[in-house]
């Protein structure tokens, strides 16, 4: 048998990544949890692979003088944890420029303007900050004449606390930058398996024809985390799991799962179809709130044999903020009427994983009696987003042998790590570069 049987190899006809000119990336909130955990490791990996143009710079905005010297050391420690060699870490740090700046003080933006210079590069400003800083940062960038005709602004979720604050942010940013140079980041959309959802649905007749309420019994979308507060207490206790995870990550997964086929694979067309799904969501009001939703907060327990403290103990005081949310949703449209969609997400869960489980309806009548099987299990499609990205399909199969007929459920299992030669990039690697 061919050693490559069942393995997908890159065809020679696939074009290489389109080269991009050198650029400047300015990170506000460079000393924060997100930047250290996600942004710098993603950028360092791309730098190691030669994807970042050699002259590209990363300008790190810090607010305190001690961070000017301390941040490079923090970044180096984090990159070492990610497995980068000392040489790769050193090469990456040559790209970094630390800029002392107070986001709400216009006079401090002179330092950033001086650091950027006037080299004509594309400038991208990544706002990894609380949303109440989005407006002053954009206004101060404009007032200091730092924004150019090619500048982009990247807004990290959450975009405000509620509808009113989200609209205020969008309106204020729109007065400064056009829509095509404003990017709102949800890193879940950069995950390979999430991007594969559209391919799975619309490039495979097997699934597209059965992707309806006629064939699907119910859907479960789960994002489980083992982490607790970490260094995000100030933000998280005001947001909670509903704002931190449901209204962005889980809603994005729900819309990509349930959308109608767009007329072409283009951002505007996909967005329009996703909006239709959101408009079809049945409102949960009155007594249905208690019936179809659950809020919880983690207590003292163990994860992987290690004792973990209760949320209130980590926080230092009692709080009504939820760390777990479960919701039973329904879509009032032709394709999904009557199909329950269960959303679940929480911190300090037993395992870290994200997945979509599609359970199909059982066969209308079983011809297999006489003890050949305890029951016919429904076909089930598991789309694993993390870890071990891949797709698993559960089928009923006959146990080999010439004796009495015996039927059991078995899985067809495709994992990205074994099906493809290419390394699966982190979501932020894809979104940032």
Buried (B, 14 or more C-beta within 10 A) or exposed (E): EEEEEEEEEEEEEEEEEEEEEBBBBBBBBBBBEBBBBBBBBBBBBBBBBEBBBEEBBBBBBBBEEEBEEBBBEBBBEBBEEBEBEEEBBEBBBEBBBBBBBBBEEBEBBEBBBEBBEEEEBBBBBBBBBBBEBBBBBBBBBBEBEBBEEEBBBBBBBBBBBEEEBBEBBBEBBEEBBEEEBBBBBBBBBBBBBBBBBBEBBBEEEEBEEBBEBEBBBBBBBBBBBBEBBEEBBEBBBEBBBBBBBBBBBBBBBBBBBBBEBBEEEEEEEBEBBBEBBEEBBEEBEEEEEEEBBEBEBBEEEEBEEEEBBBBBEBBEEEBEBBBBBBBBBBBEBEBBEEBBBBBBBBBBBEEEBBBBBBBBBEEEEEEBEEEBBEEBBBBBBBBBBBEBBBBBBBEBEEEEEEEEEBBEBBEEBBBBEEBBEEEBBBBBBBBBB
